[in-house]
Amino acid sequence: MFVIDYEAGSNKAMAGLYHLVRLNDRWFRLDEALDIAYQLGLPVDGHYVSGCLSEFQIYIQGGRPAWVWFQELLGVTPPPSQVQKYAVNCSWFQETFGECPEGADDETVRRYARAYIMMLLGTQLFADKSGNRVHIRWLPYVARLEEMGTYSWGSAALAWLYRCMCRVANRHVVKLAGPLQLLQSWIFWRFSLFRPAGYETFSWPLASRWSGYNPSGSEKGPRMQMWRLRIDRLQDREFIWMPYSSPDVLQVVHPEALEPRHMALWRSMTSLIYFAVIE
């Protein structure tokens, strides 16, 4: 469930923009590193996520073409019908790397791991509006699997979400891209009024408890009207500003988040960088 529903050339699109602006102006403040770390369990420190979006051969050792590197890392090259410039159809990834063969050797396992990570990054964490293509910008990252944990994936995801929310404010843009599972989980966490019943048990990371949440689409129209009305009537007291400094902290923050090893998040300073997106 998302509060915002955009339809080009309709009053619903304008209504969605109005409620997005109202949330952003009064309550939306998802700019703390610990929000991302708590919601998705992603690191918010380390190397920034950036690199080349085209002309990969300039930055590849030996000046090899990008698709030659793709072949070396994944063991196969997609057919031209599955390629759109520097992006590969997600359906091809799923068909080719859907299930790792039983008894596969280490190199085969690494190739399947690279493909899975590229799909995860391209369609979940950094999805575009198509939602069905995987950009090969991730080749330099999956080439060194051992270093994947050294990047600030959380801050990069937040930078991308901010940019997507900025773009969707344009009246000619009708779809919201980005890590929407982060936005949904944050809304459910901070706005208790919007939180579905039956999901009171916390899990870590916080967004994981919504994995089984799948509302019916049969009542989409009435449900959207209900949520917009609730936003119109929302009061400051119904928003949790700083739950980790509240006397009721254990009611809204998983106890594991209060352990000393997590306290560094409360004082962290990080850059919001995702390739050409700098927030």
C-alpha positions in Angstrom: 0.0 0.0 0.0 1.3 3.4 -0.9 -0.5 6.6 -0.1 0.2 8.2 -3.4 -1.5 7.1 -6.6 -0.5 8.9 -9.8 -2.6 8.8 -13.0 -1.6 11.1 -15.9 -4.0 13.8 -16.7 -6.4 13.1 -13.9 -7.5 14.8 -10.7 -6.2 11.7 -8.8 -2.6 12.6 -9.9 -3.0 16.2 -8.6 -4.5 14.9 -5.4 -1.5 12.5 -5.0 0.9 15.4 -5.5 -0.9 17.5 -3.0 -0.6 14.9 -0.3 3.0 14.2 -1.1 3.8 17.9 -0.7 1.8 18.0 2.6 3.7 15.1 4.0 7.1 16.4 2.8 6.4 19.9 4.2 5.2 19.0 7.6 6.3 15.5 8.5 8.6 13.8 6.0 12.1 13.9 7.5 13.8 10.7 6.4 17.3 12.1 6.4 18.9 10.3 9.3 21.4 7.5 8.7 19.9 5.4 11.4 16.5 5.4 9.7 18.0 3.5 6.7 20.1 1.3 8.9 17.1 0.4 11.1 14.6 -0.1 8.3 16.7 -2.0 5.7 19.8 -3.1 7.7 22.1 -1.4 5.2 25.5 0.2 6.1 25.6 4.0 6.1 29.3 4.4 6.2 32.1 3.3 3.9 32.8 4.1 0.3 30.3 6.1 -1.7 28.4 4.3 -4.5 29.4 5.9 -7.8 31.2 5.2 -11.0 30.8 5.3 -14.8 27.4 5.0 -16.6 28.8 4.6 -20.1 32.0 4.1 -22.0 33.1 1.4 -19.5 36.0 0.4 -21.7 37.9 3.6 -20.6 37.9 2.4 -17.0 38.3 -1.4 -17.5 41.8 -2.7 -17.3 43.1 -3.4 -20.8 40.4 -1.3 -22.4 38.1 -4.2 -23.0 34.5 -3.6 -24.1 31.9 -3.7 -21.4 30.1 -6.8 -22.8 33.4 -8.7 -22.9 33.7 -8.0 -19.2 30.1 -9.0 -18.7 30.9 -12.4 -20.4 34.0 -12.9 -18.1 32.0 -12.1 -14.9 28.8 -13.9 -15.6 29.9 -16.6 -18.1 27.3 -15.6 -20.7 26.2 -12.7 -22.9 22.6 -11.7 -23.4 21.3 -11.7 -26.9 20.8 -8.3 -28.6 17.0 -8.6 -28.3 17.4 -8.6 -24.5 19.6 -5.5 -24.4 18.6 -1.8 -24.4 21.8 0.2 -24.6 23.5 -0.5 -21.2 20.6 -2.3 -19.6 19.5 -6.0 -19.8 16.0 -7.2 -19.4 15.3 -8.6 -16.0 13.4 -11.5 -17.5 16.6 -12.7 -19.2 18.4 -12.6 -15.8 15.7 -14.6 -14.2 15.6 -17.2 -16.9 19.4 -17.5 -17.1 20.2 -17.4 -13.4 16.9 -18.4 -11.8 18.4 -21.3 -9.9 22.0 -22.3 -9.3 22.7 -25.9 -10.4 23.1 -28.4 -7.6 26.7 -29.3 -7.0 28.0 -26.2 -8.9 31.7 -25.3 -8.5 32.8 -22.1 -6.8 33.2 -20.1 -10.0 29.6 -21.0 -11.1 28.3 -20.0 -7.6 30.1 -16.7 -7.9 28.5 -16.0 -11.3 25.0 -16.7 -10.0 25.8 -14.5 -6.9 26.8 -11.7 -9.2 23.7 -12.0 -11.2 21.5 -12.1 -8.1 23.2 -9.0 -6.7 22.8 -7.1 -9.9 19.0 -8.0 -10.0 18.6 -7.0 -6.4 20.3 -3.6 -6.8 18.7 -2.9 -10.2 15.1 -3.8 -9.4 14.8 -3.3 -5.7 17.2 -0.9 -4.1 17.9 1.4 -7.1 14.9 0.6 -9.3 13.9 2.9 -12.1 10.4 3.4 -13.3 10.6 0.5 -15.8 11.2 -2.0 -13.0 12.2 -4.6 -15.5 15.8 -3.7 -16.6 19.2 -4.2 -14.9 21.9 -1.7 -15.8 25.4 -3.0 -16.2 26.8 -0.1 -14.1 27.0 -2.8 -11.3 29.8 -4.7 -13.1 32.7 -3.0 -11.3 31.0 -3.8 -7.9 30.1 -7.5 -8.5 33.6 -8.0 -10.0 34.9 -7.8 -6.4 32.3 -9.6 -4.3 34.5 -9.4 -1.3 34.3 -5.6 -1.2 30.5 -5.3 -1.5 30.2 -4.7 2.2 32.6 -1.8 2.2 30.1 0.6 0.4 27.5 2.9 2.0 24.5 1.3 0.4 22.1 2.9 2.8 23.0 6.5 2.1 23.1 5.8 -1.6 19.5 4.4 -1.4 18.3 7.4 0.5 19.9 9.7 -2.1 18.1 7.9 -4.9 14.8 8.0 -3.0 15.1 11.7 -2.5 15.9 12.3 -6.2 12.9 10.1 -7.3 10.6 12.0 -4.9 11.8 15.3 -6.4 11.2 14.1 -9.9 7.7 12.8 -9.3 6.7 16.3 -8.1 6.8 17.3 -11.8 3.3 17.2 -13.2 4.5 15.4 -16.3 5.9 12.5 -14.2 3.3 9.8 -13.3 5.3 7.1 -11.5 7.4 7.0 -8.4 10.6 5.0 -8.6 13.3 4.2 -6.0 13.4 2.0 -2.9 9.7 2.1 -2.2 9.8 -0.6 0.4 12.0 1.8 2.4 9.4 4.5 2.1 6.5 2.2 3.0 8.3 0.8 6.0 9.2 4.2 7.2 5.6 5.4 6.9 4.3 2.4 8.9 7.0 3.0 11.5 6.6 6.7 12.0 2.8 7.0 11.5 1.1 4.6 13.8 -2.3 5.6 12.4 -1.3 4.1 9.0 0.2 0.9 10.4 -1.7 -2.3 9.4 -3.1 -4.4 12.2 -1.5 -7.7 13.0 2.1 -6.6 12.5 3.0 -5.5 16.0 5.9 -8.0 16.4 9.3 -6.4 15.6 11.9 -8.1 13.5 15.3 -7.0 12.3 15.7 -5.1 10.1 12.4 -3.3 10.7 11.2 -3.5 7.0 11.3 -7.4 7.1 8.1 -7.6 9.1 6.1 -6.3 6.2 7.3 -9.0 3.8 4.0 -10.8 4.2 1.9 -7.7 3.8 -0.1 -7.9 0.6 -3.4 -5.9 0.6 -6.1 -6.8 -1.9 -6.3 -4.6 -5.0 -10.1 -5.0 -5.2 -10.7 -2.0 -3.0 -7.9 0.2 -4.2 -10.1 3.3 -4.9 -11.9 3.4 -1.6 -8.6 2.6 0.3 -6.8 5.5 -1.4 -9.6 7.9 -0.5 -9.5 6.7 3.1 -5.7 7.2 3.4 -5.9 10.7 1.8 -8.6 11.7 4.3 -6.4 10.5 7.1 -3.5 12.6 5.9 -5.8 15.6 5.8 -6.8 15.0 9.4 -3.3 14.1 10.6 -2.1 15.9 13.7 1.4 16.5 15.0 0.8 14.3 18.0 0.1 11.3 15.7 3.7 11.4 14.2 6.6 9.9 16.0 9.4 12.5 15.6 12.3 11.0 17.6 11.2 7.6 18.9 14.7 6.7 20.1 14.7 9.6 22.6 11.2 9.0 23.8 10.3 7.4 27.1 8.4 4.8 25.0 11.4 3.9 23.0 11.0 0.2 23.4 7.6 0.4 21.8 8.8 1.7 18.5 12.5 0.6 18.2 13.7 -3.0 18.1 15.7 -3.7 21.4 18.6 -4.8 19.3 18.9 -1.3 17.9 19.7 -0.1 21.5 22.8 -2.3 21.9 26.1 -0.4 22.2 27.4 -1.7 18.9 24.6 0.3 17.2 25.1 3.5 19.1 27.5 4.9 16.5 24.6 5.3 14.1 23.1 7.9 16.3 26.1 10.2 15.8 27.0 9.2 12.2 27.6 11.8 9.4 27.5 10.5 5.9 27.2 11.8 2.3 24.2 11.1 0.2 25.8 10.0 -3.1 24.5 7.7 -5.8 26.4 8.0 -9.0 25.4 11.4 -10.5 22.9 11.9 -7.7 24.2 14.1 -4.8 21.8 15.2 -2.1 
